[in-house]
Amino acid sequence: MRGRRSFLVSLAVLVISISLAGISYASEVVYLKFWGGVPAENGPQAAVEAWNAANPHIQVEYVRYVNNEDGNLRVNMAMQTGDDVDILMSHSANDYEQRVLSGFLLDLTDRVDDDYMAANIGSGALRWRVGDKYYALPTNINAIFIMLNEDAFASKGIAIPERLTVSQLRTLANELKSDEYEYAFALDAGNIHGIVQNAVIDTGFVKEDGTSNLDHPNVREGLETYYGLMHEDKVMPVLAIQKATNMAVEQMFLEGKIAMYQAGAWRLRMSNDLKQYPRSFKIAFVPYPHFDGYSGPAHHVEDAMSIVATTRFPDQAWEFIDWYAQEGMMALAPGGRVPAHASAPQAEARKLIVQAAEETYNLESLDRTYEAGDTKLLPTPPYQVLDYINQEIEKYFLGEQSIDATIANMVKFHNDFLNRQ
């Protein structure tokens, strides 16, 4: 009898021990390290704190790295040596692709495929596809648009346009021409190659027969249009002068010296800062110009979040990434970031990105520009081809060679490049 009682007691103790072990395991806290290049005070820390408060079983620590060559090398070294990196935000598609090829990031195909991206992120997500797979979920819309001086339009009796073709842009710039402004239109000199990318947005850089598409009619139209804006109409800074003088066209726009400035969401921080850049005019917005009959350039989607291959907690890491994309990103909206995920409250975020100077913007045009449809991601050729395109179009805009020679040179270089592949 005593033996039976002893056995039952032992059994009870074993059952209780197993139960307690189960409770201990179930309540074990998972700790994740999340590395990103956005300063912690610009939203990531607030997002992480909100998550941690609501999810005591999964605690996340934000580690900021500087998004430059040294900072990205530090990230790669940490992943290579197995340091604590569970979730990584990549800001450069080139750095991201190298991380994929190095095996640093997990394949997310079972979580995000083409259908998911098309429904929730849009065509901008294609920038983050390597081969036919995704290893990251982009979380931020880095919108591209033209900023308009609404007073300049009102003084000429011109309505704020909803969309613009490339030819309409030139017409509009000439209509806005005035002694009150140094230029009617400008863009950052470093973005001049976008003219060629836009020209082949629907057709790509390579034709179906495998040869260069840089002789597409849109390439000629685009380059001739911007040459005309610079040299014939004199309503746009000549590229050579702009580069030689380090012309700060973004500041000139905010000072009321330029009527239209092609830029993007990265300039909103400046235009929101009315103390440093005071202005008396309202800013309206219109999408980047498109070629007649072709798609418009899609907004960039960035801040791509990946699960690092060495993490012990991929499911928990994905749980955080999924939440961050749809809810956590709102903490970054006051710093200028709008969530890319369709399920996120994007309209609310757009109000937050301009809240410091809300009365100085045409918010209807801002919403319309962010929500523009019929857009595609700008195609990007290999960097060697892009570098050569930049060289050739600069020669053309300098007046050193004709449009025919420019196109012929670009096509020959591209075809030679393709034949070497």
N, C-alpha and C positions, 0 to 999 in steps of 0.2 A: 504494500500500500504506500509505504514511504517512498519506495522507488518510483511508483507511478506518479505520486505528487511531485517528486523532484523532477521527473521528466516533463510534467505539465508546466511547472514553473520555468524550466529551461526553455521550453517551447514558447511560452508567453514572452519571455525575455527576448528570444530570437525574433519573434514577430514584431515586438515593439521596436527592437533595434533596426530591423529592416524598414519598418514604417518611418522611423525617425530619419534613417538614411535617405529614404525617398523624399521626405519633406525637405531635408537639407539640400538634396540635389535639385529639387524643383525650385527652391528659393535661392539658388546660387546666382550671384550677380555677375553678369557678363560685362567686361570692360573693353571698350573699343577706342582706338586712336584714329582720329579723323584729321588728315593733313590737307590743307588748302592754302592757296595764295592770297586770299582776301584777308585784309587786316581784321583781327578778331573783333575790334570795336565797331566795324562797319556792318555788323549783323550776325556773322557766324557764331560768336559767343552767346548772343542772346538766343539764337535758334537752339543751340546745344543745351543751354540752361532750361529752356522750355521743354525740350525733349526729356531731359533728365528728371525734371519734376514730375512729368506724367508717366515715365517708364522707369521705375526704380530697379527693375530687373535687367535693364540694358543701359549702362551708363557710358556716355561718350565724352571724350576729352578732345578739344580742338587744338591742333598744333599748326601754327602758321609758318609757312616757308615763303621766302621772297621769290616772286615769280620772275626770276632772271636766270641767266646761264648757271651761275653758281648755286642758286637755290634749287633749280631743277636737278642739278648734279647731286646735291645733298639728298634729295628725295630718292633718286635712283640708287644711290649708295645704301640708303636705309633699307630699301626693299631687297636689294641684292644680299645684304648681310643679315636679313631676317629680323631687323629691328621692329619695334612696335608700330606698324602701319597696317591698319585694317581697311580703312576707307581712304581713297585718294581722289582729290579734285584736280584734274588736269585743265590747264588754261590754253595750251597750245596744241593744235592738232598734230603738229610734227612730233612734239615730245610724247604725246599720247600714243602715236603710232609706233614709235620706237619702244615704248614700254610694252605694248602688245607683242611686238616681234621678239622682245626679250623674255616673254613669258611671265612678266610681273603682274599681269591683270587677269582676272577670271573672265571667261566667256559668259556673257549674260543672255545668250540666245534663248534659253528656256524661260527667261523673265521678260526680255524686250526683243521683239523681232521687228521686221519691216512693218507689219500690220499695226503693231503697238505704236511704233514711232510715227507712222503716218496719221494715226488717230489722235495721238496725244501730244506730239512735238511738232510735226510738220516736216517739210522737205529739208529744212536746215539741219535736221538730225543726220543727213547723209554725210555730212562732214566728219562724223564720228563713226562711220562704218569702215571696218578694215576687212577687205575681202567681202564676204557676204555676212559678216557677223558684227555684233556690237559688244563692246567690252566696257561701255560706260553709258550713263543716262545723263544727257545735258540738262541743266537746270535753269539757265538764265537766258532771257531774250536780250541780246545786245542789238537793239533795233538800229536800222540804218534809215536815214531820211534826209530831206532838205529842210533846213530851218529858214523860215521866211520872216522878214520884217513886215508885220502887218500894216504898219503906218505907210510904208513904201507902196504897198498895194492899194491902200485906201486913197492915197494922194493922187494915184493915177486912175482911180475908179475901176480897178481890176479885182475880180472876185478871187478868193483863195481857191486854187485848183484842188480837185480831189485826186487826180492822177495826171501824169505828164509823160508824153513821149519825148524822145531825144530831140526831135525837130521842134516840138512845142516848147521845150526848154529854151532853145535858142530864140524863138519868137518872143517868148515871155521876157527873157533877159533884155532884149532890145526895147520892149515896151516899157520896161522899168528904168531904162537908161536915163540918168539925170545928173545934173551938176551937184546935187545934194549927196551923191554917193560916189566913192572912188571907183567901185565896181558894182555891177548888177548881180554877178554870180562868182562864186569861188568854191574850190574844194582843196583839201589838203594835198600837197604835191605828191606825197607818198602813195596816194590812192589813184594816181592817174591811170595805172594799168587796168583798173576796173572797167574802163571804157571797152577794152577788148574782151574782157571776161563777160561783160554784159551782152556784147554783140553776138556771142555764141551760146547764150544761156540755154536755149532749147535744143541746139544742134551739137554742142560739144566742140572740143578742140580738134577732134579727129573725125574725118568723114567715114562713111560705111566702107569705102574701099581701102581704108587704112592710111590715107594721106592727110596732110595738114588741112584744116578748115579755116586757116587764118586769111584766106582770100574770100571769105564769106562777104556778101554785099554789106552786111551790117557793120563789119570792121571798117570798111571804107567810109560808110556814112558817119559812124561814130567819130573816127579820127578827124574827118573833114569838118564835122560840126564843131568840135572843140577847138580845132585850129581857127575856124572862122570866128568863134567867140573871142579868142585871144587876139588875133592879128587883124582881122577885117572889121569886126564890130567894136573891138576894144572895150568889151564889157566884162572881161575876165582877165585876171593877171596872167601875163605871159609866163609860162612855166620856168624858163631860164631865170627871169628876174625874181620870181617867187622863191626859187631855190637859192639863188645867189645872195639874196638879202635876208634869208630866213624869215620871210614875210609871215607874220602871225595872223593868218586870215580869220582864225576863230575869235581872236580879240577884236579885230577890225569889225567883224559882224556885230559883236556885242557893243561896240562903240558907235554903231549906226553908220559905218562907212561902207558896208556891203549889204545889199538888199536880200540876197539868197546865198546860203552857205550849206554845201553838201557835207554832212557829217553823220552823227549818230548819237546813240544814248550816252556814249562816253563823254559827250560835251555838256550834258545836262548839269553835271556838278558845277561847271563854270557858270552856266546861265542861271542857275539857282542862287549863286552867290552874289546877291545884289550889293553887298557891302564892298566887295573887291571889284565887281564889274557892274556898276550901276547903269541902268538903262531906263529910258522913258517909253519904249515901244513894247508892244505885245509880240510874242513869237508864235507863229503858226507853223504847221508841219504838212509835208506832202511826201509820199514815197519817192525813192530814187526813180529817175526817169527810166522808161523802158522803150524798146524799139517797137514801132507800130506793127501789131499783129503777133508780138512775142510776149512771153512772160516777163513779169517784173522781178527784180532781184529780191530774194527772200531775206528776212532778218537773219542775222547770225544767232545761233544758239550755242552757248558756251558753258563754262564751269561744269565740265563733264565729270560725273562721279562714278568711280569704279570700286569694285571689291578687289583688294590685293590678294594675290594668289596664295600667300603664306598664312592668311588669317585662319584661325581655328573656328571662327564664328561667321561663316558666309550668310547664313539665313538671317541672323540678327543684324548683320551689316546691311543686307538688302532691306530689311524692315525699316531701318533708319533712313536709308537713301530714298526709299519710296515716300516716306513721310516728309523728308526734307524737300523733295521736289514739289510736293503738293501743298504743304502747309508751312514748313520751316522757312522757305524762301521769303515769306512775308516779312520776316525780321530784317531782311536785306533790302527791302524796297525803299526805305528812306535813304539808303546809300546809292540808289540809282539802278537797282536790279529788279527786273520784272520776271516772275516765274514763267518758265517755258511750258510747263505742263498744262494741258487744256483743262484739267480738273481744278487747278489753282484759281483763286479769285483775282484774275488778272486786272480787271477794271479797277478794283480796289487798290491794287499795287500801283497802277498807273497814277492814281491820285497821290499816293505816298511819295513817288519819285519826284514830284514837283511841288510837294507841300510847302517847301520853304519859300516859294514864290508863285503860288498857284494862280494868283490874280493876274500874273504877267504872261500867261499862256492862253492860246486858243485850245481849250481842252477837247473840244469836239474834233478838231483836226488831228490832235494827238491820238485820240482813241481810234479814229478812222485809219490813221497811218499804221498803228500797231496791228490793226485787224485786217489790213489789206489782203485780199485774196489774189488768185491767179499769179502766184509767185513761185520761183524756183531758186534753189541754191546756186550761187555763182560758181561755175566750174573753175577748177584750179589746175593748171598744167604742172608738170614737174618744174622744180625751182630753176633748173638750168634754162628751160624755155621761157619762164616768166622773167628771169633776169635779162634774157636777150630781147624779149618784147619791150621791156622798159628802156633798154638802150636805143632800140630802133625808133620808138615813138618819141623819145626825147630829141633825137636828131631831127625828126620831122617837125616837132613843135618849135625847135630852134631855127627852122628854115634851112637846115643843112642838106636835106634831101627831100625828094618829091614823095608824094603819097604812093605812087607806083613803085618806086624803089623801096620804100619802107615795107610795103606789103610783100613784094617779091623777096626781100631779104628775110623777112620773118618766116615766110613759107618755106624757103630753101633750108634755113636753119632747122626748122621744125621737122621737115621731111628727113633731113640727114640724121637728126636725133632719133626719129622713129625707126629708121633703117638700122641703127646701131643696137636697138633693143632686142 
